[in-house]
Amino acid sequence: MTGNGRLPQLDGRHMTCGGGFETWLQYVDGFELRHFCAFELLNDPRGRDCLADYHRKLVEAAVGNGFGVINEGLHYRASRDWGELIGFSREALEEINIRGIEFYRDFAREYESPETPMLVGGVIGPRGDAYNVGRTPDAAEAEEYHAEQIATFKKAGADIVTAATFSSVEEAIGLSRAAKAAGMPVVISFFVARGGRLKGGESLEEAIGKVDAATGNAPAYYMINCTHPTEFTPGLDDGAWTRRLGGFMPNAVAMETLDLCKLGHLEDGDPEELGGQMAELARRFPHINVWGGCCGTDGRHIGEITRQVAGARAHV
């Protein structure tokens, strides 16, 4: 966090972040993630080492190009319902959520500099499955449910909460209200289908407008994650609403996310090509400062994205 308490990305600082590394853990490191829950690898010495190796490569690639990092991702399914599925009590879940924040704080301490600020964040996934959407909670239920994990993040000293792969406007409203009540900066990152619309059919403009109207503009900004630039760019235009967008976290390849998770191998695409696609978006949207990666991406992709975005911005 900057000295004035502002998120550095809101003050023009280029930042990156990583997510969707569950696919890497499964197909490269060979872990079987129960219900896609990566957080329990903190209890496994080899798992912790693999998590540290993945994140270190990401952070070093970003720092090498002058980017700060939002260190986050482990907590995606460390909420009550998913925790219960793999045998975590509420007390055990709180404890491992806190240890996850401490895991990221180690990276922040090591790489923090005035030029490369380091934030420690807690990522929250939907209460249900983001990709095979069944019943979604209404705003009141979502607020009550997600408030629990947000309170733990605040207790642990996290800088920011990111709601990732949300495809329900109602759930995004509830989580935003919970974060606002807790006094935590919150980012809503939507998952959109091909054509740039949410699973419920809303355009990004409609979804952002509804959340802002219902929460008093509670989110610090919005993002798009877990889809490829060729899939989400049709949902972007040059309207004033795009000023509420603050970042992109693309997948490495254009493929349905459910398919990516069932392939049995990692699809990592072309890091240089992905970096070029993100650089084009950086030229188009000069106010956006968070440039990360999701499923299939690693330090190579973050290296190309940060290098090419920095180059694009240098010529704006």
Residue pairs with C-beta under 8 A, 6 or more apart in sequence:
1 7
1 8
1 117
1 119
1 159
2 8
2 11
2 117
7 119
7 159
7 160
7 185
7 220
8 15
8 68
8 117
8 119
9 15
9 68
9 70
9 221
9 246
9 247
9 289
9 290
10 220
10 221
10 246
10 289
12 289
13 68
13 117
13 289
14 66
14 67
14 68
14 289
14 291
14 306
14 309
14 310
14 313
15 67
15 68
15 69
15 70
15 117
15 119
15 247
15 289
15 290
15 291
16 58
16 62
16 67
16 68
16 69
16 70
16 290
16 291
16 292
16 293
16 302
16 305
16 306
17 69
17 70
17 71
17 72
17 73
17 121
17 162
17 247
17 249
17 290
17 292
18 54
18 55
18 58
18 73
18 249
18 292
18 293
18 294
18 297
18 298
18 302
19 72
19 73
19 76
19 123
19 164
19 225
19 226
19 249
19 292
19 293
19 294
19 295
20 73
20 225
20 226
20 249
20 251
20 293
20 294
20 295
20 296
20 297
21 38
21 51
21 54
21 73
21 298
22 33
22 36
22 38
22 76
22 261
22 295
23 260
23 261
23 266
23 295
23 296
24 54
24 266
24 296
24 298
25 31
25 33
25 38
25 41
25 47
25 50
25 51
25 54
26 32
26 33
26 261
27 263
27 264
27 265
27 266
28 266
29 50
31 41
31 47
31 50
33 41
34 40
34 85
34 86
35 77
35 82
35 85
35 86
36 76
36 77
36 261
37 77
37 78
37 82
37 83
37 85
37 86
38 51
38 73
38 74
38 76
38 77
39 74
39 75
39 76
39 77
39 78
39 96
39 97
39 100
40 47
40 86
40 88
40 96
41 47
41 48
41 50
41 51
42 48
42 51
42 74
42 96
42 99
42 100
42 103
43 96
48 103
51 74
51 103
52 103
54 298
54 299
55 71
55 104
55 107
56 107
57 298
57 299
58 69
58 298
58 299
58 302
59 69
59 71
59 107
59 111
60 111
60 299
61 299
61 300
61 302
61 303
61 306
62 68
62 69
62 116
62 302
62 303
62 306
63 69
63 111
63 113
63 116
64 303
64 306
65 303
65 306
65 307
65 310
66 115
66 116
66 306
66 310
67 116
67 291
67 306
67 310
68 115
68 116
68 117
68 118
68 119
69 107
69 108
69 111
69 116
69 118
69 119
70 119
70 121
70 160
70 162
70 290
70 292
71 104
71 105
71 107
71 108
71 118
71 119
71 120
71 121
72 104
72 119
72 120
72 121
72 122
72 123
72 160
72 162
73 123
74 100
74 103
74 104
74 123
75 97
75 100
75 101
75 122
75 123
75 124
75 149
75 153
76 123
76 124
76 125
76 164
77 83
77 125
78 93
78 96
78 97
78 100
78 149
79 93
79 124
79 125
79 127
79 145
79 146
79 148
79 149
80 90
80 93
80 145
80 148
80 149
81 127
81 145
82 125
83 89
83 90
83 92
83 93
88 96
90 148
94 152
97 122
97 149
97 152
97 153
97 156
98 152
98 155
98 156
100 122
101 120
101 122
101 153
101 156
101 157
101 158
102 156
104 120
104 121
105 120
105 157
107 118
108 118
108 119
108 120
109 118
111 118
112 118
119 159
119 160
120 157
120 158
120 159
120 160
121 158
121 159
121 160
121 161
121 162
122 149
122 150
122 152
122 153
122 156
122 158
122 160
122 161
122 162
123 161
123 162
123 163
123 164
124 146
124 149
124 150
124 161
124 162
124 163
124 164
124 175
125 163
125 164
125 165
126 136
126 165
126 166
126 167
126 168
126 171
127 136
127 137
127 142
127 145
127 146
127 171
128 134
128 135
128 136
128 137
130 165
130 166
130 167
130 191
130 226
130 257
131 165
131 191
131 256
131 257
131 258
131 261
132 258
133 167
133 168
133 199
136 167
136 168
136 170
136 171
137 145
137 168
137 170
137 171
137 174
138 170
138 174
139 170
139 171
139 173
139 174
139 177
139 214
140 174
141 174
142 168
142 170
142 171
142 172
142 173
142 174
142 175
142 178
143 174
143 175
143 177
143 178
143 181
144 174
144 178
145 174
146 163
146 174
146 175
146 178
146 179
147 178
147 181
147 182
150 161
150 175
150 178
150 179
150 182
150 184
151 182
153 161
153 184
154 182
154 183
154 184
158 184
159 185
160 184
160 185
160 186
160 187
160 220
161 179
161 184
161 185
161 186
161 187
162 186
162 187
162 189
162 223
163 172
163 175
163 176
163 186
163 187
163 188
163 189
164 189
164 191
164 225
164 226
164 249
165 189
165 190
165 191
165 225
165 226
166 172
166 175
166 188
166 189
166 190
166 191
167 190
167 191
167 192
167 198
167 199
167 200
168 198
168 199
168 200
169 198
169 200
169 202
169 207
169 210
169 211
172 188
172 190
172 207
172 211
173 210
173 211
173 214
173 215
175 186
175 188
176 186
176 188
176 211
176 214
176 215
176 218
176 219
177 214
177 215
177 218
179 185
179 186
179 218
180 186
180 215
180 216
180 218
185 220
186 218
186 219
186 220
187 219
187 220
187 221
187 222
187 223
187 246
187 247
188 211
188 219
188 222
188 223
189 222
189 223
189 224
189 225
189 247
189 249
190 198
190 204
190 207
190 222
190 223
190 224
190 225
191 198
191 199
191 224
191 225
191 226
191 227
191 257
192 198
192 204
192 224
192 227
192 231
192 232
192 235
193 199
193 227
193 231
194 227
194 231
194 234
195 231
195 234
195 235
196 203
196 204
196 231
196 232
196 233
196 234
196 235
196 236
197 203
197 204
197 235
198 204
198 207
202 210
203 235
204 222
204 224
204 235
204 236
204 241
204 245
205 237
205 239
205 241
208 222
208 241
208 244
208 245
209 241
211 218
211 219
211 222
212 218
212 219
212 244
219 244
220 246
221 244
221 245
221 246
221 247
221 290
222 244
222 245
222 246
223 245
223 246
223 247
223 248
223 249
223 290
224 232
224 245
224 247
224 248
224 249
224 250
225 248
225 249
225 250
225 292
225 294
226 249
226 251
226 257
226 294
226 295
227 250
227 251
227 257
227 294
228 250
228 251
228 252
228 253
228 254
228 255
229 248
229 250
229 274
229 277
229 278
229 281
230 254
230 277
231 254
232 248
232 250
233 281
236 242
236 245
242 285
243 287
245 285
245 288
246 288
246 289
246 290
247 288
247 289
247 290
247 291
247 292
248 278
248 281
248 288
248 290
248 291
248 292
249 290
249 292
249 293
249 294
250 274
250 277
250 278
250 293
250 294
250 297
251 257
251 260
251 293
251 294
251 295
251 296
251 297
252 267
252 268
252 269
252 271
252 274
252 293
252 294
252 295
252 296
252 297
252 301
253 260
253 267
253 268
253 269
253 296
255 267
257 295
260 267
260 295
260 296
261 295
266 296
267 296
268 296
268 297
268 298
268 300
268 301
269 296
269 301
271 297
271 300
271 301
271 303
271 304
271 305
272 304
274 293
274 297
274 301
274 304
274 305
275 301
275 304
275 305
275 307
275 308
275 309
276 308
278 291
278 305
278 308
278 309
279 305
279 308
279 309
279 311
279 312
280 312
281 288
282 288
282 291
282 308
282 309
282 312
282 313
283 312
283 316
286 313
286 316
291 305
291 306
291 309
292 302
292 305
293 301
293 302
293 305
